[in-house]
Amino acid sequence: MKVQLVKTWATSIEDKPGALAEKLDKLAAAGVNLEFVLARRAPDAPGAAVAFVSPIKGAKQIRAAQEAGFAETQNLFAVRVDGTDRPGLGAKITKALAAEGLNLRGLSAIAIGRSCACYVALDTAADAAKAAKLLRRI
């Protein structure tokens, strides 16, 4: 498995048709090739939603992201795991993290064919570094 620390960018969006498309279009115009997009309504704020994306690289992309309202998250730290999918892999990852006392802020995973990608979100940079080190061993 390939394990890497990744920076996540986030923005608030209106909960209306086309709001996410507008933000993503601005990133695409700057040549951003997103590997991760997660968008959801904000249950505690009717009419609002949030979007998380990664990666944003280089000055041009950072400028475009900022102009579109995105900011690098300061309280969400992520680890990306890429590998060959197999039964029980999600359980193995989450069990290993739990055994080390790492509490997940969130987890997003997908398998397509024989490949899989998993983003593990944690609350601190130290927890993310610890998780990455641990996941490289399994």
Buried (B, 14 or more C-beta within 10 A) or exposed (E): BEBEEBEBBBBBBEBEEEBBEEBBEBBEEBEBEEEBBBBEEEEEEEEBBBBBBBBBEEEEBBEBBBEBBBEBBEEBBBBBBEBEBEEEBBEEBBEBBEEEEBEBBEBBBEBEEEEBBBBBBBBEEEBBBBBBEBBEEE
